Structure formats: C-alpha cells, structure tokens
Amino acid sequence: MQLHERQQFDFLLATAVERYVDTLIQRNEGAANALTRLQQNPNGDGIWLDRYVTAIFQDFLLDNAAGACFVLQALARQIAPAPAAGSVETMLLALAKTAFAELLRQKTAEFLEQESMYGG
C-alpha cells in the first residue's frame, strides 16, 4: 500500500471511530455502558456494528470491489473469518466489511475505555 493510500485509510478509520464513539455514547448513556454493550454483543440493540460498517462503506464509496480491495490492502495482516459464497465482488465486500468491523470494534473499545476512565 502506498503512503498516500495508508494516510487515506488512517483518516477513514479515525473518522469512523470518532463518529461511532459519539453515537454509542449518546445511545448508551455514557462510555462505560457503551463499552460493556459493545463487548457483549457488537450487533445488539443500540450498538449495530454491522449496520454502521455498511453505512461507512456507503458514505466513503467503498461498497464496491475496488473499495473492498482498498480496505483489504490496509488490513492485510488482520485475520478475518471467510465470508459466505457469492460473486467475487460480494466475497471481497463481505471480507472487507468483516475485517474493518473487527478493527473498528477494537479501536472503539480502546477509545471508550479511555473515555470512561478519564472523561467521567
């Protein structure tokens, strides 16, 4: 991955984490509650990680084969479960979303832990 692409991915991830954290804190009445619920069930009521990742992919125009490859290049060392069978584009998107969702969950949990310790 080229340096400018890495920079774009890092911006994407930072933006996604920031927006997701803000939403989770509001929906779950604080960082501590949001963190607990995120850790218990990332796709549970009020958390909806998969829905959020789908929205981020749409907002950043990544919901296509090229976008999936961009994300997968950035996450080449991540281990992600295999997606369901389908067209190559469908499989690429599913794999990219799965890998991105896991990284987003990890980074959001880190942020929420810091927020609950220092932000009250």
Number of C-alpha atoms within 10 A of each C-alpha: 10 9 8 9 14 15 12 14 17 13 12 16 17 15 13 20 20 14 14 20 23 14 14 22 19 13 15 18 10 18 25 19 16 25 25 15 18 24 14 10 13 18 15 12 12 16 22 14 20 17 12 17 20 16 15 20 22 13 10 11 12 20 21 15 15 14 19 23 18 19 23 20 17 19 16 14 9 12 10 16 9 12 15 10 9 10 9 10 16 17 17 23 25 21 21 28 24 20 23 23 20 18 16 20 20 15 18 24 21 12 17 25 17 14 17 16 11 8 10 9
